[in-house]
Amino acid sequence: MSDFGTRLKIIRKARNITQSDLSKALGIAQSTVANYENNTRFPGESSLKDLSGYLEVSIDYLMGLTDSQSVALHHINGESVNEATRTDDSHELGDRILQHLIEGKESEATKILKDAFDNGVSLNHIIEQIIIPLMERVGSLWEEGQISVAQEHYISNVMESFIGYLGRSINSQQRKDYSVLLMTPLSEDHVLPLKLASE
């Protein structure tokens, strides 16, 4: 998802906007929008600003300079969430996900994460603002004896499975021209950090 055209297409579809809708709103031909998305044409400064404003997404995001959509609105569980409030909302989402996992409700927990990812929240944000803090909290709860070893392992396995889902979703969209070897110390059963590093 690194090139301009791909990002433009993904964000347009996430907003349920057709090429025709976008072309009419910006006063350009639909073929021009198609050419932008195919990377055969690139918008000028004015058109780039118009695209950013209409799609409510930062120019830096469209240009591939950041994974933060900044001014974009995200819809998670039917609620609009803008960038200014996403960190607080991420903590709240993490709390809700953790409560579902403690109660053994895997499908409810993963639905929250999948909805966030499917509606444009970046992989980096999900990992850094939701999954890592959630797993740190799980470790603290286990150390304090508030959850059992079995619960800790269950939650880790659910998160590992979800990260696999993210990896499959992302790897189907892009090709990587490199390889990396990751490993854990001998007898360490938790491979979750490796999956996070890998993604």
PEMO-V895717 format. One record per residue. N is the residue number from 1. RES is the residue in one small letter. SS is DSSP state (H for helix, E for strand, - for the rest). NEAR is the number of other ideal C-beta (glycine too) atoms within 10 Angstrom. D_FIRST is the distance of its C-alpha to the first C-alpha in Angstrom with 2 decimals. Layout:
BEGIN
n = (N:N)
res = (RES:RES)
ss = (SS:SS)
near = (NEAR:NEAR)
d_first = (D_FIRST:D_FIRST)
END
This chain:
BEGIN
n = (1:2:3:4:5:6:7:8:9:10:11:12:13:14:15:16:17:18:19:20:21:22:23:24:25:26:27:28:29:30:31:32:33:34:35:36:37:38:39:40:41:42:43:44:45:46:47:48:49:50:51:52:53:54:55:56:57:58:59:60:61:62:63:64:65:66:67:68:69:70:71:72:73:74:75:76:77:78:79:80:81:82:83:84:85:86:87:88:89:90:91:92:93:94:95:96:97:98:99:100:101:102:103:104:105:106:107:108:109:110:111:112:113:114:115:116:117:118:119:120:121:122:123:124:125:126:127:128:129:130:131:132:133:134:135:136:137:138:139:140:141:142:143:144:145:146:147:148:149:150:151:152:153:154:155:156:157:158:159:160:161:162:163:164:165:166:167:168:169:170:171:172:173:174:175:176:177:178:179:180:181:182:183:184:185:186:187:188:189:190:191:192:193:194:195:196:197:198:199)
res = (m:s:d:f:g:t:r:l:k:i:i:r:k:a:r:n:i:t:q:s:d:l:s:k:a:l:g:i:a:q:s:t:v:a:n:y:e:n:n:t:r:f:p:g:e:s:s:l:k:d:l:s:g:y:l:e:v:s:i:d:y:l:m:g:l:t:d:s:q:s:v:a:l:h:h:i:n:g:e:s:v:n:e:a:t:r:t:d:d:s:h:e:l:g:d:r:i:l:q:h:l:i:e:g:k:e:s:e:a:t:k:i:l:k:d:a:f:d:n:g:v:s:l:n:h:i:i:e:q:i:i:i:p:l:m:e:r:v:g:s:l:w:e:e:g:q:i:s:v:a:q:e:h:y:i:s:n:v:m:e:s:f:i:g:y:l:g:r:s:i:n:s:q:q:r:k:d:y:s:v:l:l:m:t:p:l:s:e:d:h:v:l:p:l:k:l:a:s:e)
ss = (-:-:-:H:H:H:H:H:H:H:H:H:H:H:-:-:-:-:H:H:H:H:H:H:H:H:-:-:-:H:H:H:H:H:H:H:H:-:-:-:-:-:-:-:H:H:H:H:H:H:H:H:H:H:H:-:-:-:H:H:H:H:-:-:-:-:-:-:-:-:-:-:E:E:E:E:-:-:E:E:E:E:H:H:H:H:H:H:H:H:H:H:H:H:H:H:H:H:H:H:H:H:-:-:-:H:H:H:H:H:H:H:H:H:H:H:H:H:-:-:-:-:H:H:H:H:H:H:H:H:H:H:H:H:H:H:H:H:H:H:H:H:H:-:-:-:-:-:H:H:H:H:H:H:H:H:H:H:H:H:H:H:H:H:H:H:H:H:H:H:H:-:-:-:-:-:-:-:-:-:-:-:-:-:-:-:-:-:-:-:-:H:H:H:H:H:H:H:-)
near = (14:9:13:17:17:16:20:21:18:14:21:21:13:17:18:7:15:12:18:10:15:22:16:12:14:18:8:17:11:14:11:16:25:15:16:24:21:11:12:9:15:11:20:9:8:9:16:16:12:17:23:21:13:15:24:15:24:17:16:14:22:21:13:13:10:14:15:16:25:15:16:21:15:21:16:20:12:6:8:9:21:14:15:10:11:20:11:11:19:22:15:12:23:21:13:14:25:19:12:19:22:16:11:12:14:16:9:14:23:18:14:17:24:16:16:25:19:12:15:20:25:18:17:12:21:21:16:13:21:21:23:16:15:22:20:11:16:21:14:11:17:16:10:8:7:11:20:11:8:8:17:17:13:17:27:18:13:20:24:15:12:20:22:13:13:19:14:9:13:14:11:7:10:10:5:8:4:4:5:8:4:11:8:12:5:5:5:10:8:14:15:18:13:16:20:18:10:12:15)
d_first = (0.00:3.78:5.99:8.26:8.88:5.81:5.93:9.60:9.89:8.45:10.65:13.40:13.65:13.68:16.57:18.24:18.58:19.19:18.66:22.43:22.59:20.21:22.18:25.46:24.54:23.59:26.36:24.40:24.39:22.09:21.53:20.26:17.50:16.72:16.80:14.40:11.81:12.81:12.65:16.41:17.43:16.47:18.26:21.13:21.67:23.44:20.98:18.06:20.26:21.13:17.58:16.99:20.35:20.22:16.89:17.99:14.91:15.19:14.79:13.47:10.48:9.96:10.62:8.17:11.52:11.24:9.62:12.87:13.08:16.74:18.66:16.67:18.72:17.61:19.80:20.82:23.81:24.65:24.89:23.14:21.97:21.23:19.90:23.51:24.53:21.52:23.02:26.29:24.70:22.74:26.16:27.64:24.97:25.52:29.25:28.97:26.84:29.36:32.29:31.02:30.55:34.01:35.40:33.75:31.59:28.43:27.16:27.58:25.81:22.73:22.60:22.21:19.23:17.59:18.32:16.72:13.40:13.56:14.41:11.56:12.99:10.60:11.14:12.96:15.15:16.07:17.05:18.77:20.37:21.19:21.35:22.87:25.47:26.27:26.95:28.99:31.01:31.56:32.93:35.22:36.46:37.28:39.07:41.07:42.05:40.52:38.49:39.53:38.06:37.30:35.31:33.39:32.55:31.66:29.20:27.64:27.33:25.70:23.09:22.57:22.16:19.61:17.50:17.80:16.52:13.38:13.00:13.63:11.20:8.20:9.84:10.34:6.77:6.55:9.77:11.33:14.26:16.26:18.36:19.90:23.16:23.66:27.00:29.20:32.88:35.44:36.24:33.28:32.11:29.14:25.90:23.77:23.24:22.06:19.44:18.25:18.27:16.57:13.52)
END
